[in-house]
Amino acid sequence: MDVRIGVTYTAKEIDLELAEDADPAQLQADVDAAIAGDHLVLWLTDRKGRRVGVPTEKIAYVEIGTSEAARRIGFGG
């Protein structure tokens, strides 16, 4: 599953590829709780096991979608 997080005051985005078995509903609940003020940092773990922390006060938006590999069509490697 792909996650894209927009950060305030910068044009850059944080792109993460989470494990394929990640639950989109649980991820949305975690983001909602973090933005509601329950947490100061939203922590996510990518598919390689790396932890990424985003200060919740800097989150502009969050996009949750399927991975690029699941959408690829053709013979490219």
C-alpha positions as CSV (number, residue, x, y, z in Angstrom):
1,M,0.0,0.0,0.0
2,D,1.3,3.5,-0.9
3,V,1.0,6.4,1.4
4,R,1.8,10.0,0.4
5,I,1.9,12.7,3.1
6,G,1.9,16.4,2.3
7,V,3.9,18.6,4.6
8,T,3.1,22.2,5.3
9,Y,5.4,24.9,4.1
10,T,7.2,22.7,1.6
11,A,6.5,21.4,-1.9
12,K,8.0,18.0,-1.0
13,E,5.9,15.0,-0.1
14,I,6.8,11.9,2.0
15,D,6.1,8.8,-0.1
16,L,6.0,5.5,1.7
17,E,5.4,2.0,0.5
18,L,3.8,0.0,3.4
19,A,3.5,-3.8,3.5
20,E,0.8,-5.3,1.2
21,D,-1.1,-6.6,4.1
22,A,-1.4,-3.2,5.8
23,D,-5.0,-2.4,6.7
24,P,-6.1,0.9,5.1
25,A,-8.9,1.4,7.7
26,Q,-6.5,1.0,10.6
27,L,-4.0,3.4,8.9
28,Q,-6.8,6.0,8.5
29,A,-7.8,5.6,12.1
30,D,-4.1,6.1,13.2
31,V,-3.9,9.2,11.1
32,D,-7.2,10.5,12.5
33,A,-6.1,9.9,16.1
34,A,-2.7,11.6,15.4
35,I,-4.3,14.7,13.9
36,A,-6.9,14.9,16.6
37,G,-4.1,15.6,19.0
38,D,-3.7,12.2,20.6
39,H,-0.1,12.0,19.4
40,L,2.6,14.5,18.6
41,V,4.2,12.3,15.9
42,L,2.6,10.0,13.4
43,W,4.9,6.9,13.2
44,L,4.7,4.6,10.2
45,T,6.8,1.5,9.2
46,D,7.5,0.9,5.6
47,R,7.8,-2.5,3.9
48,K,11.6,-2.7,4.7
49,G,11.0,-2.2,8.4
50,R,12.1,1.5,8.5
51,R,10.2,3.7,10.9
52,V,9.3,7.2,9.7
53,G,7.9,9.9,12.1
54,V,6.0,12.9,10.9
55,P,5.1,15.7,13.3
56,T,1.3,15.9,13.2
57,E,1.3,19.7,13.3
58,K,3.1,19.6,9.9
59,I,0.7,17.2,8.1
60,A,-1.2,19.0,5.3
61,Y,-2.8,15.9,3.7
62,V,-2.6,12.1,3.6
63,E,-3.2,9.9,0.5
64,I,-3.7,6.2,1.0
65,G,-3.7,4.0,-2.1
66,T,-2.7,0.7,-3.6
67,S,1.0,0.0,-4.5
68,E,2.4,0.8,-7.9
69,A,3.3,-2.9,-8.4
70,A,-0.4,-3.8,-8.2
71,R,-1.3,-1.3,-11.0
72,R,1.6,-2.0,-13.4
73,I,0.6,-3.4,-16.8
74,G,2.9,-4.5,-19.6
75,F,6.3,-6.0,-20.0
76,G,8.5,-3.5,-18.1
77,G,10.7,-4.7,-15.3
